Amino acid sequence: MLNDRLLVALDGESAERRSTAGIVIPATAVVGKRLAWAAVVAVGQHVRQVEVGDKVLFDPEERAEVELEGSTYLLLREKDVHAVAEPRGVGEGTGLYL
């Protein structure tokens, strides 16, 4: 990875959602602007606030898809990340830091 780029693997839950009543909502359904979660697989040398293994929140419309060894990943800039999830039990607060 070069510069401020992140390679992320999209979470399976971001593809298809289930409502509180149990109705399956396909990924193609248009529901306003919805952000997605992904796990960071690799980072460039100029990335400062995200590490490999972090879970990040981003806009799925601002992405580039890459296929490596049969798996599909997304390529993002660090500035396109809206939030980073903190693992439960670490720190105090809402569980997210920006």
N, C-alpha and C positions, 0 to 999 in steps of 0.2 A: 504494500500500500504506500502511496506517495502523499506527501504534504498533509492536508487537513481532511483526508478522506477516511470514511468508515465503511467497512464491509459488514453487513448485518444479515441475519437470517430471520425472516418474517415469522412471527408466532402463528401457530395453527389456528388459534382463536380469532385472529384478525381476518382470516379468510371468510369465515362463516360464523354468524352470531346466532344466539338463541335468546328469545325474549323471555321476560319473567313468567309468562304463561306457557312457555315451552315451544313456541312457534319458531321454526328455523328461518332465519333471514339470510338469504344468499349474499355473497360478497358483491354481486352485481347490482344489488338493490341500492338506489340512490337515497341517502338519508343525510342531506346537508353535507357539510364538510366534516368528515370523521377522521381523527388521527389514529395511527396504528402503533402497536408495540413491536419491537424486534430485539433480538439478542445480538450483541456486538461480537463478531467473529475475528476481525482484524482491524488495526488502526494504523494510520500513517504517522510519520515521525514528528509532525507538527501538531498533532492532536493533544490538547492539554487537559481536558476535563472528563474524558471518557476512556474507560479501560476495557480490554477484552473481557467478556463475560457480563458486562453491564447490560441492563435492559433499558432501551431508549424509546421515547415517544417522538414520532415524526409525522409529517404530512405525506401520505402515500402518493400524492400527485407530483411531488418533487423528488423523483427517484429515477434511477437507471438500473435495469435488471442485468445480472451477469450470471451465466451458467458455468459452474466449475465442478468438474468430476461428477456430472449428472445431477447436481443440486443447484437450485436457483437461489441467488443471493441478491441483495440490493446494495447499491453504491450511493452513499450520501456524503455531504459535506458536514463538518462538525457544526457549522452555523445553522444547518437545517434541523438540528435536534432541538425539540421543545423542552424535554425533561429527561432526567435519568432516574430510574427507580432504585431505591435503596433496599437491600434485603431486609426482611422483617427481623426485628430484634436488634438491629444495628442503629444506634442513635435513638433520639426521641423525636416525636413530631408526627407528621402526616405520612411518612414513608417515602416522600419524594423530595428531591432537592433540585433546584433550577440553576 
